[in-house]
Amino acid sequence: MGTIPILVKNAASSDPDGKGPRSCYRLARPLPVFYMSDYSVLGLLVDKLEKAVEVLEKGPFGVTEEGGKVEVAIDDPAHVSQIVQILKDHGIQSEIADVVGGIYQG
């Protein structure tokens, strides 16, 4: 089906798992020139990025890392809820959210 980016919920957080080269995500996907209110890119926001990547790499989902960008592969929409549950089971808070809203500033 595709991939979804994994991002830290608050890159400015003092959480040690939120620091480092992967704390800032630049979308590796083309964005429209003008913002459209119906355009979105779903991302997986986590409170502990390094731990989330470690957990997902050990699981059944493919994780790719390139240039500080991390994405998890999903083959079915049901995988999203499975990923969220796996992270919850490991004490990682996560949510699916639109990551484009934070990119456009007017």
C-alpha positions in Angstrom: 0.0 0.0 0.0 2.7 2.5 0.9 4.6 4.1 3.8 3.9 6.6 6.5 6.5 8.9 8.1 7.4 8.5 11.7 8.0 11.8 13.5 8.6 12.9 17.1 5.6 14.6 18.6 7.6 17.6 19.8 11.0 18.0 18.2 11.8 20.8 20.7 11.2 18.4 23.6 13.9 17.9 26.2 13.2 14.1 25.9 16.5 12.5 24.9 14.7 10.2 22.4 13.5 13.3 20.6 16.9 14.7 19.9 19.3 13.8 17.2 19.3 13.7 13.4 15.8 12.2 13.2 14.1 14.8 15.3 13.3 17.0 12.4 11.5 15.5 9.4 11.5 16.8 5.9 8.9 15.1 3.7 10.5 13.2 0.9 7.3 13.6 -1.1 6.3 16.3 -3.5 3.9 18.9 -2.0 1.5 21.1 -4.0 2.7 24.6 -4.7 -0.4 26.1 -3.0 -2.0 24.8 0.2 -5.3 23.0 -0.3 -7.4 22.4 2.7 -8.2 18.9 1.5 -4.5 17.9 1.0 -2.9 15.9 3.8 -0.1 13.4 4.5 -0.7 11.1 7.4 2.2 10.6 9.8 2.8 8.6 12.9 3.7 11.0 15.7 5.5 9.4 18.7 6.8 10.6 22.0 10.0 8.5 21.9 11.3 8.4 18.3 14.4 6.2 18.8 12.6 3.6 20.9 9.7 3.6 18.4 12.0 2.9 15.5 13.8 0.2 17.5 10.5 -1.5 18.3 9.1 -1.3 14.8 12.4 -2.6 13.2 12.0 -5.8 15.3 8.4 -6.3 14.3 6.6 -7.4 11.1 6.7 -4.0 9.5 9.4 -2.7 7.3 11.1 0.5 8.5 13.3 2.6 6.1 15.7 5.3 7.2 17.3 7.7 4.8 18.9 11.0 5.5 17.2 11.4 8.9 13.8 10.4 7.5 12.1 7.4 8.9 9.1 5.7 7.4 7.2 2.5 8.2 5.7 0.3 5.5 2.0 -0.6 5.6 0.2 -3.0 3.3 -3.3 -2.5 4.7 -5.1 0.2 6.6 -5.6 -2.2 9.5 -1.8 -2.2 10.0 -1.9 1.4 11.3 -4.0 0.3 14.4 -1.6 -2.7 14.8 1.4 -0.4 14.8 -0.2 2.0 17.3 -1.0 -1.0 19.6 2.5 -2.4 19.3 4.0 1.0 20.3 1.5 1.3 23.2 2.5 -2.2 24.5 6.1 -0.9 24.6 5.1 2.3 26.5 5.3 4.6 23.5 2.6 7.2 23.0 1.6 7.6 19.4 -1.1 9.1 17.2 -1.8 9.3 13.5 -2.0 13.0 12.4 -1.8 15.2 9.3 1.9 16.3 9.1 1.3 18.8 6.2 -0.5 21.3 8.5 2.8 22.0 10.3 4.7 22.6 7.0 2.6 25.3 5.4 2.8 28.7 7.2 0.6 30.8 4.9 
